[in-house]
Amino acid sequence: MMEATLSSKGQATIPKAVRERLQIGAGDRFKFFFHPDGVILLPRIPTKRLKDSVPKLNRPISGREIDEAIGVGATQRFRRKK
């Protein structure tokens, strides 16, 4: 586990290993979400980095298909392992 210290000006330095893992740098923006177990920090991912991250299909995808895929992915990601 890595830690950071909050300065008197309310600033914290994100450890180098974390910045490298998240591929973030100066000027990148973040969102904070409160969770019962703590706070979740989400960096905003530039759309340039998302290009070609999903395979292309030979047909258009409907909004309903996109919503269903997001729901399945979120459920699998946050399901607790027993």
N, CA, C and O atoms as a GROMACS GRO file, in nm:
protein
  328
    1MET      N    1   0.084  -0.117   0.000
    1MET     CA    2   0.000   0.000   0.000
    1MET      C    3   0.089   0.124   0.000
    1MET      O    4   0.190   0.130   0.070
    2MET      N    5   0.051   0.221  -0.079
    2MET     CA    6   0.128   0.345  -0.087
    2MET      C    7   0.050   0.457  -0.020
    2MET      O    8  -0.073   0.454  -0.015
    3GLU      N    9   0.122   0.555   0.031
    3GLU     CA   10   0.060   0.666   0.102
    3GLU      C   11   0.107   0.799   0.047
    3GLU      O   12   0.212   0.807  -0.017
    4ALA      N   13   0.030   0.902   0.074
    4ALA     CA   14   0.067   1.039   0.041
    4ALA      C   15   0.027   1.125   0.161
    4ALA      O   16  -0.062   1.088   0.237
    5THR      N   17   0.092   1.238   0.176
    5THR     CA   18   0.063   1.330   0.286
    5THR      C   19   0.001   1.457   0.230
    5THR      O   20   0.046   1.509   0.127
    6LEU      N   21  -0.101   1.508   0.297
    6LEU     CA   22  -0.166   1.630   0.256
    6LEU      C   23  -0.090   1.750   0.311
    6LEU      O   24  -0.060   1.756   0.430
    7SER      N   25  -0.059   1.846   0.224
    7SER     CA   26   0.014   1.966   0.268
    7SER      C   27  -0.082   2.066   0.332
    7SER      O   28  -0.203   2.048   0.328
    8SER      N   29  -0.026   2.171   0.390
    8SER     CA   30  -0.108   2.275   0.452
    8SER      C   31  -0.194   2.348   0.349
    8SER      O   32  -0.292   2.412   0.385
    9LYS      N   33  -0.157   2.339   0.221
    9LYS     CA   34  -0.234   2.402   0.114
    9LYS      C   35  -0.338   2.305   0.054
    9LYS      O   36  -0.404   2.339  -0.044
   10GLY      N   37  -0.352   2.186   0.113
   10GLY     CA   38  -0.449   2.089   0.064
   10GLY      C   39  -0.402   2.012  -0.058
   10GLY      O   40  -0.483   1.958  -0.132
   11GLN      N   41  -0.270   2.006  -0.079
   11GLN     CA   42  -0.215   1.935  -0.194
   11GLN      C   43  -0.149   1.805  -0.150
   11GLN      O   44  -0.097   1.794  -0.038
   12ALA      N   45  -0.151   1.707  -0.238
   12ALA     CA   46  -0.085   1.578  -0.212
   12ALA      C   47  -0.009   1.538  -0.336
   12ALA      O   48  -0.052   1.566  -0.448
   13THR      N   49   0.104   1.472  -0.318
   13THR     CA   50   0.181   1.420  -0.430
   13THR      C   51   0.146   1.273  -0.447
   13THR      O   52   0.156   1.194  -0.354
   14ILE      N   53   0.104   1.237  -0.567
   14ILE     CA   54   0.072   1.098  -0.596
   14ILE      C   55   0.204   1.026  -0.621
   14ILE      O   56   0.285   1.071  -0.702
   15PRO      N   57   0.227   0.914  -0.551
   15PRO     CA   58   0.355   0.843  -0.567
   15PRO      C   59   0.382   0.807  -0.714
   15PRO      O   60   0.290   0.780  -0.791
   16LYS      N   61   0.509   0.806  -0.750
   16LYS     CA   62   0.551   0.782  -0.888
   16LYS      C   63   0.497   0.650  -0.941
   16LYS      O   64   0.451   0.644  -1.055
   17ALA      N   65   0.501   0.544  -0.861
   17ALA     CA   66   0.454   0.414  -0.906
   17ALA      C   67   0.305   0.418  -0.942
   17ALA      O   68   0.262   0.352  -1.036
   18VAL      N   69   0.227   0.496  -0.867
   18VAL     CA   70   0.084   0.509  -0.895
   18VAL      C   71   0.063   0.589  -1.023
   18VAL      O   72  -0.018   0.551  -1.107
   19ARG      N   73   0.136   0.699  -1.039
   19ARG     CA   74   0.125   0.780  -1.162
   19ARG      C   75   0.160   0.697  -1.285
   19ARG      O   76   0.092   0.706  -1.387
   20GLU      N   77   0.264   0.616  -1.275
   20GLU     CA   78   0.304   0.533  -1.389
   20GLU      C   79   0.199   0.428  -1.419
   20GLU      O   80   0.166   0.403  -1.535
   21ARG      N   81   0.147   0.366  -1.316
   21ARG     CA   82   0.046   0.260  -1.335
   21ARG      C   83  -0.081   0.316  -1.399
   21ARG      O   84  -0.141   0.251  -1.485
   22LEU      N   85  -0.123   0.437  -1.356
   22LEU     CA   86  -0.243   0.499  -1.411
   22LEU      C   87  -0.216   0.578  -1.538
   22LEU      O   88  -0.309   0.626  -1.602
   23GLN      N   89  -0.090   0.590  -1.574
   23GLN     CA   90  -0.049   0.667  -1.692
   23GLN      C   91  -0.104   0.809  -1.686
   23GLN      O   92  -0.169   0.857  -1.779
   24ILE      N   93  -0.077   0.876  -1.572
   24ILE     CA   94  -0.124   1.013  -1.552
   24ILE      C   95  -0.005   1.105  -1.534
   24ILE      O   96   0.105   1.061  -1.500
   25GLY      N   97  -0.028   1.232  -1.556
   25GLY     CA   98   0.078   1.330  -1.541
   25GLY      C   99   0.022   1.466  -1.505
   25GLY      O  100  -0.096   1.481  -1.477
   26ALA      N  101   0.109   1.565  -1.506
   26ALA     CA  102   0.071   1.702  -1.470
   26ALA      C  103  -0.045   1.750  -1.556
   26ALA      O  104  -0.046   1.733  -1.677
   27GLY      N  105  -0.143   1.811  -1.491
   27GLY     CA  106  -0.258   1.866  -1.562
   27GLY      C  107  -0.375   1.770  -1.578
   27GLY      O  108  -0.484   1.813  -1.615
   28ASP      N  109  -0.355   1.642  -1.551
   28ASP     CA  110  -0.466   1.546  -1.562
   28ASP      C  111  -0.568   1.575  -1.452
   28ASP      O  112  -0.533   1.619  -1.343
   29ARG      N  113  -0.694   1.549  -1.482
   29ARG     CA  114  -0.803   1.577  -1.388
   29ARG      C  115  -0.856   1.448  -1.328
   29ARG      O  116  -0.841   1.340  -1.386
   30PHE      N  117  -0.919   1.459  -1.208
   30PHE     CA  118  -0.968   1.344  -1.134
   30PHE      C  119  -1.108   1.369  -1.083
   30PHE      O  120  -1.153   1.483  -1.070
   31LYS      N  121  -1.177   1.259  -1.053
   31LYS     CA  122  -1.305   1.264  -0.983
   31LYS      C  123  -1.289   1.180  -0.857
   31LYS      O  124  -1.219   1.079  -0.857
   32PHE      N  125  -1.356   1.222  -0.750
   32PHE     CA  126  -1.353   1.149  -0.624
   32PHE      C  127  -1.493   1.097  -0.594
   32PHE      O  128  -1.591   1.171  -0.607
   33PHE      N  129  -1.502   0.971  -0.556
   33PHE     CA  130  -1.629   0.910  -0.519
   33PHE      C  131  -1.616   0.855  -0.377
   33PHE      O  132  -1.518   0.789  -0.344
   34PHE      N  133  -1.717   0.882  -0.295
   34PHE     CA  134  -1.716   0.830  -0.159
   34PHE      C  135  -1.780   0.692  -0.158
   34PHE      O  136  -1.888   0.673  -0.215
   35HIS      N  137  -1.714   0.598  -0.095
   35HIS     CA  138  -1.757   0.459  -0.086
   35HIS      C  139  -1.755   0.423   0.062
   35HIS      O  140  -1.674   0.479   0.136
   36PRO      N  141  -1.839   0.332   0.108
   36PRO     CA  142  -1.837   0.297   0.251
   36PRO      C  143  -1.699   0.252   0.301
   36PRO      O  144  -1.668   0.271   0.419
   37ASP      N  145  -1.618   0.193   0.215
   37ASP     CA  146  -1.486   0.146   0.257
   37ASP      C  147  -1.376   0.251   0.239
   37ASP      O  148  -1.261   0.224   0.272
   38GLY      N  149  -1.409   0.368   0.188
   38GLY     CA  150  -1.309   0.471   0.166
   38GLY      C  151  -1.346   0.558   0.048
   38GLY      O  152  -1.463   0.565   0.009
   39VAL      N  153  -1.248   0.623  -0.009
   39VAL     CA  154  -1.269   0.712  -0.122
   39VAL      C  155  -1.206   0.650  -0.246
   39VAL      O  156  -1.096   0.594  -0.238
   40ILE      N  157  -1.273   0.660  -0.358
   40ILE     CA  158  -1.221   0.609  -0.485
   40ILE      C  159  -1.182   0.729  -0.570
   40ILE      O  160  -1.259   0.823  -0.586
   41LEU      N  161  -1.062   0.726  -0.623
   41LEU     CA  162  -1.010   0.831  -0.708
   41LEU      C  163  -1.009   0.780  -0.851
   41LEU      O  164  -0.947   0.677  -0.880
   42LEU      N  165  -1.076   0.851  -0.941
   42LEU     CA  166  -1.081   0.809  -1.081
   42LEU      C  167  -1.020   0.917  -1.169
   42LEU      O  168  -1.071   1.029  -1.175
   43PRO      N  169  -0.911   0.884  -1.237
   43PRO     CA  170  -0.856   0.981  -1.331
   43PRO      C  171  -0.944   0.988  -1.455
   43PRO      O  172  -1.000   0.886  -1.497
   44ARG      N  173  -0.955   1.104  -1.513
   44ARG     CA  174  -1.027   1.120  -1.639
   44ARG      C  175  -0.934   1.070  -1.749
   44ARG      O  176  -0.822   1.120  -1.763
   45ILE      N  177  -0.978   0.974  -1.826
   45ILE     CA  178  -0.894   0.916  -1.930
   45ILE      C  179  -0.918   0.990  -2.061
   45ILE      O  180  -1.030   0.996  -2.110
   46PRO      N  181  -0.811   1.049  -2.118
   46PRO     CA  182  -0.829   1.117  -2.247
   46PRO      C  183  -0.877   1.019  -2.353
   46PRO      O  184  -0.831   0.905  -2.358
   47THR      N  185  -0.968   1.064  -2.438
   47THR     CA  186  -1.023   0.976  -2.540
   47THR      C  187  -0.917   0.925  -2.635
   47THR      O  188  -0.934   0.818  -2.694
   48LYS      N  189  -0.807   0.997  -2.652
   48LYS     CA  190  -0.699   0.949  -2.739
   48LYS      C  191  -0.646   0.814  -2.693
   48LYS      O  192  -0.612   0.729  -2.774
   49ARG      N  193  -0.640   0.796  -2.559
   49ARG     CA  194  -0.588   0.670  -2.506
   49ARG      C  195  -0.687   0.555  -2.525
   49ARG      O  196  -0.647   0.439  -2.521
   50LEU      N  197  -0.814   0.586  -2.546
   50LEU     CA  198  -0.915   0.482  -2.562
   50LEU      C  199  -0.923   0.429  -2.705
   50LEU      O  200  -0.978   0.322  -2.729
   51LYS      N  201  -0.867   0.504  -2.800
   51LYS     CA  202  -0.875   0.464  -2.940
   51LYS      C  203  -0.818   0.323  -2.959
   51LYS      O  204  -0.709   0.292  -2.911
   52ASP      N  205  -0.891   0.240  -3.029
   52ASP     CA  206  -0.854   0.102  -3.060
   52ASP      C  207  -0.849   0.011  -2.938
   52ASP      O  208  -0.794  -0.099  -2.946
   53SER      N  209  -0.905   0.054  -2.824
   53SER     CA  210  -0.905  -0.032  -2.705
   53SER      C  211  -1.017  -0.135  -2.710
   53SER      O  212  -1.016  -0.232  -2.634
   54VAL      N  213  -1.113  -0.114  -2.798
   54VAL     CA  214  -1.224  -0.208  -2.815
   54VAL      C  215  -1.225  -0.253  -2.960
   54VAL      O  216  -1.213  -0.169  -3.050
   55PRO      N  217  -1.238  -0.383  -2.985
   55PRO     CA  218  -1.239  -0.430  -3.124
   55PRO      C  219  -1.357  -0.373  -3.202
   55PRO      O  220  -1.466  -0.354  -3.148
   56LYS      N  221  -1.335  -0.345  -3.329
   56LYS     CA  222  -1.440  -0.291  -3.414
   56LYS      C  223  -1.533  -0.403  -3.460
   56LYS      O  224  -1.490  -0.515  -3.486
   57LEU      N  225  -1.662  -0.369  -3.468
   57LEU     CA  226  -1.761  -0.465  -3.515
   57LEU      C  227  -1.801  -0.429  -3.658
   57LEU      O  228  -1.779  -0.317  -3.703
   58ASN      N  229  -1.858  -0.525  -3.726
   58ASN     CA  230  -1.901  -0.504  -3.865
   58ASN      C  231  -2.043  -0.449  -3.874
   58ASN      O  232  -2.099  -0.441  -3.983
   59ARG      N  233  -2.100  -0.410  -3.760
   59ARG     CA  234  -2.236  -0.358  -3.761
   59ARG      C  235  -2.249  -0.247  -3.656
   59ARG      O  236  -2.170  -0.242  -3.562
   60PRO      N  237  -2.348  -0.161  -3.672
   60PRO     CA  238  -2.372  -0.057  -3.571
   60PRO      C  239  -2.422  -0.119  -3.440
   60PRO      O  240  -2.483  -0.226  -3.441
   61ILE      N  241  -2.395  -0.053  -3.329
   61ILE     CA  242  -2.440  -0.101  -3.198
   61ILE      C  243  -2.547  -0.006  -3.147
   61ILE      O  244  -2.532   0.116  -3.154
   62SER      N  245  -2.656  -0.062  -3.094
   62SER     CA  246  -2.765   0.022  -3.043
   62SER      C  247  -2.732   0.073  -2.903
   62SER      O  248  -2.645   0.018  -2.834
   63GLY      N  249  -2.801   0.177  -2.863
   63GLY     CA  250  -2.784   0.231  -2.728
   63GLY      C  251  -2.819   0.128  -2.622
   63GLY      O  252  -2.754   0.121  -2.517
   64ARG      N  253  -2.920   0.047  -2.649
   64ARG     CA  254  -2.960  -0.057  -2.554
   64ARG      C  255  -2.848  -0.160  -2.535
   64ARG      O  256  -2.820  -0.202  -2.423
   65GLU      N  257  -2.783  -0.200  -2.645
   65GLU     CA  258  -2.671  -0.295  -2.635
   65GLU      C  259  -2.556  -0.236  -2.553
   65GLU      O  260  -2.492  -0.307  -2.475
   66ILE      N  261  -2.530  -0.108  -2.573
   66ILE     CA  262  -2.423  -0.042  -2.497
   66ILE      C  263  -2.457  -0.040  -2.348
   66ILE      O  264  -2.373  -0.073  -2.265
   67ASP      N  265  -2.580  -0.003  -2.314
   67ASP     CA  266  -2.623   0.000  -2.174
   67ASP      C  267  -2.614  -0.138  -2.109
   67ASP      O  268  -2.570  -0.151  -1.995
   68GLU      N  269  -2.655  -0.241  -2.182
   68GLU     CA  270  -2.649  -0.378  -2.129
   68GLU      C  271  -2.504  -0.420  -2.105
   68GLU      O  272  -2.474  -0.481  -2.003
   69ALA      N  273  -2.414  -0.388  -2.198
   69ALA     CA  274  -2.273  -0.423  -2.183
   69ALA      C  275  -2.211  -0.352  -2.064
   69ALA      O  276  -2.132  -0.411  -1.990
   70ILE      N  277  -2.246  -0.225  -2.045
   70ILE     CA  278  -2.195  -0.150  -1.929
   70ILE      C  279  -2.245  -0.214  -1.800
   70ILE      O  280  -2.169  -0.229  -1.705
   71GLY      N  281  -2.373  -0.251  -1.796
   71GLY     CA  282  -2.430  -0.314  -1.677
   71GLY      C  283  -2.361  -0.445  -1.644
   71GLY      O  284  -2.331  -0.471  -1.527
   72VAL      N  285  -2.337  -0.527  -1.744
   72VAL     CA  286  -2.270  -0.656  -1.722
   72VAL      C  287  -2.127  -0.633  -1.672
   72VAL      O  288  -2.084  -0.697  -1.577
   73GLY      N  289  -2.055  -0.541  -1.736
   73GLY     CA  290  -1.917  -0.514  -1.696
   73GLY      C  291  -1.908  -0.460  -1.555
   73GLY      O  292  -1.821  -0.501  -1.478
   74ALA      N  293  -1.996  -0.368  -1.519
   74ALA     CA  294  -1.994  -0.311  -1.384
   74ALA      C  295  -2.029  -0.416  -1.280
   74ALA      O  296  -1.968  -0.421  -1.174
   75THR      N  297  -2.126  -0.501  -1.311
   75THR     CA  298  -2.164  -0.606  -1.217
   75THR      C  299  -2.048  -0.702  -1.194
   75THR      O  300  -2.019  -0.737  -1.079
   76GLN      N  301  -1.981  -0.744  -1.299
   76GLN     CA  302  -1.870  -0.838  -1.286
   76GLN      C  303  -1.753  -0.774  -1.213
   76GLN      O  304  -1.688  -0.839  -1.132
   77ARG      N  305  -1.725  -0.647  -1.241
   77ARG     CA  306  -1.610  -0.579  -1.182
   77ARG      C  307  -1.626  -0.562  -1.030
   77ARG      O  308  -1.530  -0.579  -0.955
   78PHE      N  309  -1.748  -0.530  -0.986
   78PHE     CA  310  -1.766  -0.497  -0.846
   78PHE      C  311  -1.827  -0.611  -0.763
   78PHE      O  312  -1.854  -0.593  -0.645
   79ARG      N  313  -1.847  -0.726  -0.825
   79ARG     CA  314  -1.898  -0.842  -0.752
   79ARG      C  315  -1.789  -0.889  -0.656
   79ARG      O  316  -1.675  -0.907  -0.696
   80ARG      N  317  -1.824  -0.907  -0.532
   80ARG     CA  318  -1.726  -0.952  -0.433
   80ARG      C  319  -1.701  -1.101  -0.447
   80ARG      O  320  -1.793  -1.180  -0.466
   81LYS      N  321  -1.576  -1.136  -0.439
   81LYS     CA  322  -1.541  -1.279  -0.446
   81LYS      C  323  -1.561  -1.342  -0.311
   81LYS      O  324  -1.527  -1.282  -0.208
   82LYS      N  325  -1.615  -1.462  -0.310
   82LYS     CA  326  -1.640  -1.532  -0.184
   82LYS      C  327  -1.530  -1.628  -0.152
   82LYS      O  328  -1.534  -1.696  -0.050
   0.00000   0.00000   0.00000
